[in-house]
Amino acid sequence: MKNIIEGITADMRRAFAAAGYDEAYGQVTVSDRPDLCEYQCNGALAAAKRYHCPPTVIAKAVVERLSPDRYASAEVVTPGFINLNVSDSFLAEYLEQMRTSPQFGLEKTGVGKTVVVDYGGANVAKPLHIGHLRSAIIGEALKRLYVYFGYTAIGDVHLGDWGLQMGLIIAELQERNPDLCYFDEGYDGEYPKEPPFTIGELEELYPCASKKQKADPAFAEKAHLATFALQQGRRGYRALWKHILSISVADLKKNYDRLHVHFEQWLGESDADRYIPDMIRDLRERGYAVMSEGALVIPVSEEGDKTELPPCILVKSDGSSLYGTTDLATMIQRMRDFKPDKMLYLTDNRQALHFEQVFRAARKTGIVDDTVELEHVGFGTMNGKDGKPFKTRDGGVMRLERLLDDVTEFVLERSGDGRKLTESEASKIALAALKYGDLWNQPSKNYIFDMDRFTAFEGNTGPYILYTIVRIRSILEKYGEYERLPIRKPANSEAKEVMLAIAKLSSALENALKASSPSLICAYIYELAGSANKFYHDTKILTEEDAEVKEGYIALIGLAKRILETCIDILGFEAPDRM
């Protein structure tokens, strides 16, 4: 099913061709002056230059050839705009097709295609904090959007589980508990099934060790040696590493679940490590990896670059590898295991250069061929009211679970005694406030976290969207069975406004996918919620005496509710039963 813009554009192109002009001039857009018309075409202005004919003459010839049953009015406005208002019958027929079609008639363009979405970026042995929030929220929304379009979408948390932090933890644990069997190189028995630390103790080990290495060169050397021994397969260290992974992943899953963020793959840097030796050997043999100032690099600068792009470093002069090495090896793993049509990476804006280097290196070396799309979505920071990265009152980095608790508690306090919410209801509203407050911004932009504004039930907020859904549900419950009621022609201007908003669904989702920007979905549902609110406030729906008109009203808000619920599910939150 074509979206409504495509359908009107197709009609306009036929009219241009029938009038003797190139059909390419028939592109239609939603009007930027809704007070004047609903849709518009400006093609006659461009055609006038090519055909040396006044644009109003071209526009009038085109209008005469439009399908008359589709438009309530088709007007030529100086200097040659074509202003369109669709007919009530055409709009009702289009929405009835949406109502009765799977996924509202949206074309599943991703069927048979696979996309790997790399988001989350969590590190083992460290708690999730607000620095992980945007990657999780934006990445989950984009993954769900790909699924809605029919893609096989594989979310990979890509854990940080193989670097120096592992060596630091092992070295610190050995200093505290040197008699543990994991540190006895002669031990050949089975290692304990239970880890020698709790998640709380583990989360304390790493920052302590990290601080110690900066002040104690001997400890830093010990940590580096432990990292090397782990990566070389020392048995006791591998057993400790598995303990670290086990309890860390369990804790991460618990917190991601609270965010409604779910990964299909819990792979990490360690899973790519096995590919690195063969990859480096291959790149050396084929001449892509060369020595430069003692380091092994892949030159990636290209002719036409405004500034020379630094090479992608595979092995530093001290023999250690970098993130670029792991990222390229991970691409090899993903191509072998998933055969993706696209790989999408979510990180903060500061890593844009890194991914430009990695993507170029992957293309140049054939690790990824030209048929596979590579995209990096960089995002800005979540800031406090002072414009600086959001922190706790004492200046520390806030844990993610603490933030979720604080927002939920704030919503509960705001609900008051008259309509006191349950914990479950408040948590759903809090999650909507947090996610929508993030997602309505363009990913690349920084934003200010404002608890009062984000949790408000009015304005462009998540709770406002939820309130609209809950209010419509209440009306539908009072009416009764409504699912089979057909969409009818709008009985008033408010109803038509809702219908026009609903008709934009496919375009909104398609544009959000194309731009990798869930903010476009937020803009869409805010417009739809606004028109729906205006409609049910200004229209006596349940007390309408004309049964057929009432049915049309109910069918319309029923469709609006389904679409709002679908969109917030893509964004990663849900509405409570009451507010």
VMD Tcl script that draws the C-alpha trace (Angstrom):
set ca {
  {0.00 0.00 0.00}
  {1.50 3.34 -1.07}
  {1.63 6.06 1.51}
  {-0.76 8.94 0.82}
  {1.98 11.28 -0.45}
  {3.13 8.64 -2.94}
  {-0.45 8.14 -4.11}
  {-1.12 11.85 -4.65}
  {2.32 12.27 -6.25}
  {1.57 9.43 -8.69}
  {-1.68 11.16 -9.65}
  {0.13 14.48 -10.07}
  {2.82 12.91 -12.24}
  {0.18 11.37 -14.50}
  {-1.39 14.83 -14.81}
  {1.95 16.45 -15.74}
  {2.57 13.76 -18.36}
  {-0.97 14.10 -19.74}
  {-0.45 17.85 -20.06}
  {2.74 17.25 -22.09}
  {5.34 17.86 -19.38}
  {7.93 15.67 -17.68}
  {6.22 13.70 -14.91}
  {9.24 14.23 -12.65}
  {7.85 17.70 -11.84}
  {4.85 16.14 -10.10}
  {6.34 15.69 -6.63}
  {3.81 16.49 -3.90}
  {4.59 17.44 -0.30}
  {2.57 18.13 2.82}
  {1.72 21.83 2.79}
  {3.91 24.12 4.84}
  {0.87 26.39 5.10}
  {-1.90 24.14 6.49}
  {-4.11 27.21 6.84}
  {-4.15 27.43 3.02}
  {-4.14 23.80 1.90}
  {-3.30 20.24 2.92}
  {-0.82 19.28 0.16}
  {1.10 21.21 -2.45}
  {3.08 20.80 -5.65}
  {5.66 23.37 -6.77}
  {6.79 21.54 -9.91}
  {5.26 24.04 -12.34}
  {7.78 26.66 -11.19}
  {10.73 24.45 -12.14}
  {9.02 23.23 -15.34}
  {8.53 26.82 -16.51}
  {12.29 27.28 -16.96}
  {12.62 24.16 -19.07}
  {9.53 24.68 -21.23}
  {9.75 28.49 -21.42}
  {6.14 28.79 -20.40}
  {4.53 30.75 -17.54}
  {4.24 28.50 -14.46}
  {0.56 29.38 -13.95}
  {-0.20 28.15 -17.47}
  {1.54 24.84 -16.74}
  {-0.14 24.52 -13.34}
  {-3.63 25.13 -14.77}
  {-3.06 22.54 -17.50}
  {-1.98 20.00 -14.88}
  {-4.89 20.70 -12.53}
  {-7.38 20.09 -15.33}
  {-6.03 16.54 -15.68}
  {-6.05 15.52 -11.99}
  {-8.39 12.77 -10.83}
  {-11.46 14.81 -9.78}
  {-12.73 12.33 -7.21}
  {-9.58 12.67 -5.09}
  {-9.71 16.38 -4.35}
  {-12.12 18.70 -2.64}
  {-10.15 21.51 -4.28}
  {-7.11 21.89 -6.56}
  {-6.18 25.54 -6.88}
  {-3.46 27.33 -8.84}
  {-1.90 30.13 -6.81}
  {0.49 32.78 -8.19}
  {3.25 32.39 -9.20}
  {2.41 28.75 -9.99}
  {1.84 26.72 -6.84}
  {-0.74 23.94 -6.94}
  {-2.61 23.82 -3.63}
  {-4.55 20.64 -2.90}
  {-7.21 19.59 -0.42}
  {-8.17 15.94 -0.62}
  {-11.82 14.90 -0.70}
  {-13.47 13.46 2.39}
  {-14.34 10.26 0.54}
  {-10.78 9.70 -0.72}
  {-9.35 10.31 2.78}
  {-11.86 7.94 4.39}
  {-11.10 5.22 1.84}
  {-7.37 5.60 2.44}
  {-7.74 5.34 6.23}
  {-10.06 2.35 5.90}
  {-7.31 0.63 3.92}
  {-4.89 1.51 6.73}
  {-7.30 0.16 9.35}
  {-7.77 -3.19 7.65}
  {-4.22 -3.75 6.36}
  {-1.38 -5.41 8.29}
  {0.83 -2.75 9.84}
  {-1.52 -0.05 8.55}
  {-0.47 -0.80 4.98}
  {3.21 0.00 5.51}
  {5.42 -1.82 3.01}
  {7.92 -4.19 4.65}
  {10.93 -3.12 2.62}
  {13.38 -5.01 4.81}
  {12.08 -8.55 4.34}
  {15.00 -10.86 3.56}
  {17.58 -8.35 4.82}
  {19.65 -8.40 8.00}
  {20.95 -5.46 10.00}
  {23.33 -5.68 12.96}
  {22.82 -2.83 15.43}
  {25.83 -2.28 17.69}
  {24.64 -0.33 20.72}
  {24.83 -0.36 24.50}
  {28.59 -0.25 24.86}
  {28.55 -1.57 28.42}
  {31.72 -2.69 30.17}
  {31.79 -5.71 32.43}
  {32.58 -5.14 36.11}
  {31.16 -1.61 35.85}
  {27.59 -0.53 36.62}
  {25.50 1.11 33.93}
  {25.44 4.87 34.34}
  {23.76 7.72 32.50}
  {26.61 7.77 29.99}
  {25.14 4.52 28.66}
  {21.60 5.90 28.45}
  {21.49 7.46 24.97}
  {23.14 4.54 23.19}
  {20.67 2.13 24.78}
  {17.57 4.24 24.16}
  {18.34 5.34 20.59}
  {19.79 1.98 19.57}
  {16.79 0.04 20.87}
  {14.35 2.36 19.07}
  {16.21 2.05 15.78}
  {16.44 -1.73 16.09}
  {12.69 -1.96 16.72}
  {12.06 0.32 13.74}
  {14.08 -1.99 11.50}
  {12.07 -4.96 12.79}
  {8.83 -3.12 11.99}
  {9.99 -2.76 8.39}
  {10.60 -6.50 8.18}
  {14.36 -6.65 8.71}
  {16.04 -9.34 10.74}
  {17.58 -6.99 13.29}
  {20.34 -8.27 15.55}
  {21.15 -6.08 18.52}
  {24.67 -6.68 19.85}
  {25.68 -5.09 23.15}
  {29.37 -5.53 22.20}
  {30.68 -5.74 25.75}
  {34.00 -4.30 26.83}
  {35.33 -7.52 28.34}
  {38.87 -8.09 27.13}
  {41.08 -5.11 27.80}
  {43.23 -3.76 30.60}
  {40.27 -3.48 32.96}
  {40.28 -7.30 33.24}
  {43.96 -7.27 34.17}
  {43.39 -4.51 36.72}
  {40.62 -6.49 38.43}
  {42.69 -9.69 38.48}
  {45.75 -7.88 39.85}
  {43.75 -6.15 42.59}
  {41.98 -9.36 43.56}
  {45.34 -11.14 43.83}
  {46.71 -8.45 46.13}
  {43.67 -8.81 48.39}
  {43.34 -12.60 48.24}
  {46.67 -14.07 47.08}
  {45.79 -17.56 48.36}
  {42.88 -18.07 45.96}
  {43.39 -21.16 43.77}
  {43.06 -19.03 40.61}
  {46.53 -17.58 41.24}
  {48.27 -20.94 41.80}
  {49.81 -21.86 38.43}
  {50.27 -25.45 39.62}
  {46.60 -25.92 40.49}
  {45.00 -28.54 38.24}
  {41.67 -29.13 39.96}
  {38.21 -27.81 39.19}
  {37.67 -24.15 39.97}
  {34.75 -23.15 42.22}
  {31.40 -22.66 40.49}
  {30.63 -19.65 42.67}
  {32.71 -16.48 42.10}
  {34.95 -15.22 44.91}
  {33.15 -11.85 44.91}
  {29.70 -10.33 44.73}
  {28.57 -7.82 42.11}
  {28.96 -5.06 44.69}
  {32.52 -6.13 45.52}
  {33.36 -6.45 41.82}
  {32.14 -2.94 41.09}
  {34.38 -1.67 43.89}
  {37.44 -3.60 42.68}
  {37.80 -1.87 39.32}
  {37.79 1.83 40.35}
  {40.16 1.00 43.20}
  {42.56 -0.77 40.84}
  {42.25 1.94 38.20}
  {43.19 4.61 40.72}
  {46.06 2.49 42.05}
  {47.68 1.95 38.63}
  {48.04 5.70 38.13}
  {50.03 6.08 41.35}
  {51.87 2.74 41.45}
  {53.99 1.79 38.37}
  {54.68 -1.68 39.79}
  {50.96 -2.39 40.12}
  {50.33 -1.03 36.62}
  {52.94 -3.43 35.25}
  {51.33 -6.29 37.17}
  {47.95 -5.46 35.65}
  {49.41 -5.37 32.13}
  {51.05 -8.76 32.68}
  {47.78 -10.17 34.01}
  {45.95 -8.86 30.92}
  {48.52 -10.51 28.65}
  {48.36 -13.79 30.58}
  {44.55 -13.78 30.40}
  {44.59 -13.22 26.66}
  {47.21 -15.96 26.26}
  {44.89 -18.42 27.99}
  {46.20 -18.78 31.55}
  {43.74 -21.23 33.09}
  {43.10 -19.57 36.46}
  {42.70 -16.11 34.93}
  {40.25 -17.46 32.36}
  {38.20 -18.95 35.17}
  {38.13 -15.59 37.00}
  {37.21 -13.84 33.76}
  {34.24 -16.18 33.29}
  {33.09 -15.36 36.84}
  {33.38 -11.64 36.08}
  {31.37 -12.05 32.89}
  {28.70 -14.19 34.51}
  {27.76 -11.88 37.36}
  {28.30 -8.70 35.33}
  {26.03 -9.78 32.48}
  {23.32 -10.87 34.92}
  {23.39 -7.42 36.52}
  {23.49 -5.64 33.16}
  {20.50 -7.62 31.89}
  {18.52 -6.68 34.99}
  {19.12 -2.98 34.41}
  {18.62 -3.11 30.64}
  {15.32 -4.91 31.25}
  {14.14 -1.94 33.31}
  {14.82 0.23 30.26}
  {12.95 -2.19 27.97}
  {16.23 -2.72 26.11}
  {16.94 -6.26 24.92}
  {19.89 -7.61 22.95}
  {19.86 -10.61 20.65}
  {23.61 -11.08 21.10}
  {25.72 -10.62 24.23}
  {29.06 -10.75 22.43}
  {32.12 -8.74 23.36}
  {35.63 -7.80 22.40}
  {36.79 -11.24 23.50}
  {34.69 -12.89 20.79}
  {36.59 -10.96 18.12}
  {40.02 -11.67 19.59}
  {40.34 -15.06 17.87}
  {40.08 -13.40 14.46}
  {42.81 -10.82 15.03}
  {46.01 -12.91 14.35}
  {44.75 -14.27 11.02}
  {43.38 -10.86 10.05}
  {46.69 -9.11 10.68}
  {48.62 -11.82 8.86}
  {46.28 -11.55 5.86}
  {46.41 -7.75 5.75}
  {50.21 -7.85 5.87}
  {50.45 -10.40 3.09}
  {48.10 -8.44 0.84}
  {49.97 -5.20 1.49}
  {47.16 -3.30 3.21}
  {48.86 -3.23 6.63}
  {52.16 -1.34 6.59}
  {54.65 -0.13 9.18}
  {54.62 3.55 10.10}
  {56.70 5.01 12.93}
  {56.93 1.59 14.56}
  {53.19 0.88 14.36}
  {51.25 -1.36 11.99}
  {48.62 0.72 10.22}
  {46.16 0.78 7.32}
  {46.37 4.09 5.41}
  {42.80 5.31 4.79}
  {43.22 8.84 3.48}
  {41.71 9.29 0.01}
  {42.13 11.72 -2.83}
  {39.67 14.55 -2.41}
  {39.76 14.61 1.40}
  {39.77 18.19 2.68}
  {42.18 17.14 5.40}
  {44.31 14.03 5.50}
  {42.66 11.29 7.53}
  {44.98 9.58 10.04}
  {45.65 5.87 9.36}
  {43.74 3.15 11.16}
  {46.22 1.72 13.68}
  {46.18 -2.07 14.06}
  {49.17 -2.63 16.36}
  {50.95 0.09 18.33}
  {54.71 0.30 18.54}
  {54.57 -1.41 21.98}
  {52.77 -4.41 20.45}
  {49.30 -3.67 21.81}
  {46.17 -3.48 19.66}
  {43.49 -0.78 19.69}
  {39.73 -0.47 19.30}
  {40.16 -0.24 15.52}
  {41.74 -3.69 15.50}
  {38.89 -5.17 17.51}
  {36.24 -3.40 15.44}
  {37.64 -4.75 12.17}
  {37.89 -8.26 13.65}
  {34.29 -7.92 14.87}
  {33.22 -7.07 11.32}
  {34.84 -10.30 10.14}
  {32.94 -12.23 12.83}
  {29.64 -10.55 11.91}
  {30.07 -11.13 8.19}
  {30.75 -14.83 8.83}
  {28.01 -15.38 11.42}
  {25.21 -13.04 10.33}
  {25.93 -12.04 6.69}
  {24.35 -8.62 7.31}
  {23.18 -6.18 4.65}
  {23.94 -3.35 7.05}
  {25.93 -2.66 10.22}
  {24.75 0.26 12.33}
  {26.85 1.64 15.19}
  {25.60 3.85 18.04}
  {28.21 5.83 19.99}
  {28.74 9.41 21.07}
  {29.76 12.02 18.53}
  {33.40 11.97 19.62}
  {33.94 8.61 17.91}
  {32.94 9.84 14.46}
  {36.56 10.00 13.23}
  {37.28 6.53 14.60}
  {34.41 4.98 12.66}
  {35.29 6.85 9.49}
  {38.76 5.27 9.72}
  {37.39 1.79 10.49}
  {34.75 1.93 7.74}
  {37.31 3.01 5.15}
  {39.73 0.32 6.29}
  {37.00 -2.32 6.11}
  {36.03 -1.27 2.57}
  {39.60 -0.92 1.34}
  {40.67 -4.35 2.58}
  {37.52 -6.19 1.47}
  {36.53 -7.14 5.02}
  {33.19 -5.60 4.06}
  {32.20 -5.34 0.40}
  {30.33 -2.52 -1.30}
  {26.95 -4.24 -0.95}
  {27.01 -3.89 2.85}
  {25.97 -0.54 4.25}
  {27.99 0.86 7.17}
  {26.56 3.68 9.27}
  {27.63 5.43 12.46}
  {24.96 7.33 14.40}
  {26.72 9.72 16.74}
  {24.80 11.24 19.62}
  {25.26 14.21 21.90}
  {25.29 14.30 25.69}
  {22.53 14.45 28.26}
  {23.25 17.57 30.29}
  {22.03 19.11 33.52}
  {20.41 22.53 33.74}
  {23.91 24.03 33.97}
  {24.59 22.79 30.43}
  {27.24 20.32 31.60}
  {27.02 16.50 31.55}
  {24.39 15.39 34.05}
  {25.76 14.32 37.43}
  {24.60 13.50 40.94}
  {24.26 16.25 43.52}
  {27.69 15.42 44.91}
  {29.23 15.69 41.42}
  {29.54 11.98 40.68}
  {28.38 9.99 37.68}
  {24.81 8.81 38.31}
  {24.06 5.11 38.05}
  {21.31 4.30 35.60}
  {19.21 2.43 38.14}
  {19.39 5.44 40.46}
  {18.13 7.72 37.69}
  {15.21 5.37 36.95}
  {14.36 5.22 40.66}
  {14.50 9.01 40.99}
  {12.23 9.65 38.00}
  {9.74 7.00 39.17}
  {9.69 8.49 42.67}
  {9.18 11.97 41.23}
  {6.21 10.76 39.17}
  {4.70 9.08 42.24}
  {5.03 12.25 44.31}
  {3.50 14.31 41.51}
  {0.48 12.06 41.21}
  {-0.92 13.35 44.51}
  {-3.53 11.82 46.79}
  {-6.48 12.25 44.42}
  {-5.23 9.83 41.77}
  {-2.34 8.09 43.44}
  {-0.50 5.86 40.98}
  {0.77 2.38 41.64}
  {4.49 1.67 41.44}
  {3.96 -0.13 38.11}
  {1.98 2.76 36.63}
  {4.54 5.30 37.81}
  {7.44 3.28 36.39}
  {5.78 3.15 32.96}
  {5.20 6.91 33.02}
  {8.76 7.50 34.22}
  {10.22 5.38 31.43}
  {8.11 7.23 28.86}
  {9.27 10.56 30.29}
  {12.91 9.50 30.18}
  {12.86 7.87 26.74}
  {10.67 10.41 24.97}
  {12.64 13.25 26.58}
  {15.74 11.79 24.94}
  {14.29 10.63 21.62}
  {12.40 13.77 20.58}
  {15.81 15.41 20.13}
  {17.84 14.69 17.04}
  {20.42 12.04 18.07}
  {23.40 14.27 17.27}
  {22.21 17.09 19.55}
  {22.94 17.60 23.24}
  {19.91 18.13 25.45}
  {19.04 19.36 28.92}
  {17.53 16.81 31.30}
  {14.64 18.61 33.01}
  {12.70 16.39 35.40}
  {9.76 18.82 35.74}
  {9.31 19.28 32.00}
  {9.90 15.65 31.00}
  {7.31 14.31 33.46}
  {4.63 16.91 32.70}
  {1.28 15.63 31.43}
  {1.01 18.58 29.04}
  {3.25 19.69 26.20}
  {5.67 17.70 24.07}
  {6.37 14.93 26.59}
  {6.09 11.18 26.92}
  {3.42 11.40 29.67}
  {1.29 13.61 27.38}
  {1.38 10.91 24.70}
  {0.46 8.27 27.30}
  {-2.37 10.42 28.64}
  {-3.83 10.68 25.14}
  {-3.79 6.88 24.77}
  {-5.33 6.32 28.21}
  {-8.05 8.90 27.53}
  {-8.97 7.28 24.20}
  {-9.02 3.84 25.83}
  {-11.49 5.16 28.39}
  {-13.86 6.40 25.67}
  {-13.62 3.13 23.75}
  {-14.29 1.05 26.87}
  {-17.45 3.06 27.54}
  {-18.59 2.54 23.94}
  {-17.92 -1.20 23.80}
  {-17.04 -3.34 20.76}
  {-15.46 -1.11 18.10}
  {-12.76 -3.07 16.25}
  {-14.85 -3.80 13.14}
  {-16.35 -0.35 12.74}
  {-15.31 1.17 9.38}
  {-13.73 4.58 8.91}
  {-16.30 7.05 7.59}
  {-16.07 10.47 6.01}
  {-15.20 13.15 8.59}
  {-18.27 14.74 10.16}
  {-16.43 17.87 11.31}
  {-13.14 19.71 10.78}
  {-11.59 18.26 13.95}
  {-12.20 14.73 12.67}
  {-10.57 15.55 9.36}
  {-7.55 16.98 11.16}
  {-7.11 13.65 12.97}
  {-7.50 11.79 9.67}
  {-4.87 13.92 7.95}
  {-2.48 13.30 10.85}
  {-3.08 9.54 10.74}
  {-2.41 9.51 6.98}
  {1.17 10.70 7.59}
  {2.16 7.52 9.46}
  {4.00 5.66 6.69}
  {5.95 8.75 5.63}
  {6.95 9.48 9.23}
  {8.25 5.95 9.83}
  {9.98 5.77 6.43}
  {11.71 9.10 7.03}
  {12.75 8.06 10.54}
  {14.33 4.89 9.15}
  {16.06 6.76 6.33}
  {17.46 9.42 8.67}
  {18.18 7.00 11.58}
  {16.28 9.48 13.75}
  {13.51 8.35 16.13}
  {12.86 12.07 16.74}
  {10.75 12.03 13.56}
  {8.46 9.42 15.13}
  {8.17 11.60 18.23}
  {7.23 14.61 16.09}
  {4.59 12.51 14.34}
  {2.90 11.13 17.45}
  {2.95 14.56 19.12}
  {1.03 15.94 16.13}
  {-1.38 12.99 16.14}
  {-1.91 13.20 19.91}
  {-2.57 16.93 19.64}
  {-5.21 16.51 16.93}
  {-6.82 13.59 18.80}
  {-6.99 15.60 22.02}
  {-8.56 18.54 20.23}
  {-11.06 16.22 18.55}
  {-12.36 14.48 21.67}
  {-12.42 17.72 23.67}
  {-14.44 19.60 21.03}
  {-16.67 16.74 19.84}
  {-19.43 15.00 21.78}
  {-18.41 11.48 20.81}
  {-20.36 9.23 23.18}
  {-23.47 11.44 23.26}
  {-23.70 11.85 19.46}
  {-27.28 11.02 18.51}
  {-26.59 9.93 14.92}
  {-25.46 6.30 15.27}
  {-23.55 6.29 11.98}
  {-21.67 9.48 12.84}
  {-20.86 8.08 16.29}
  {-19.50 4.90 14.74}
  {-17.27 6.99 12.52}
  {-15.95 8.91 15.52}
  {-15.25 5.72 17.47}
  {-13.56 3.99 14.52}
  {-11.36 7.06 14.03}
  {-10.11 7.34 17.61}
  {-9.72 3.56 17.70}
  {-7.36 3.75 14.74}
  {-5.50 6.70 16.31}
  {-5.03 4.71 19.53}
  {-3.65 1.68 17.68}
  {-1.17 3.86 15.81}
  {-0.03 5.69 18.96}
  {0.45 2.36 20.76}
  {2.42 0.98 17.81}
  {4.70 4.02 17.68}
  {5.49 4.08 21.41}
  {6.25 0.36 21.21}
  {8.80 1.15 18.50}
  {10.21 3.88 20.75}
  {10.47 1.36 23.58}
  {7.81 2.21 26.17}
  {4.15 1.47 26.90}
  {1.07 3.11 28.38}
  {-0.35 2.23 31.82}
  {-4.01 1.38 32.28}
  {-4.72 4.67 34.01}
  {-3.08 8.00 34.77}
}
mol new
graphics top color blue
foreach p $ca { graphics top sphere $p radius 0.5 }
foreach p [lrange $ca 0 end-1] q [lrange $ca 1 end] { graphics top cylinder $p $q radius 0.2 }
display resetview
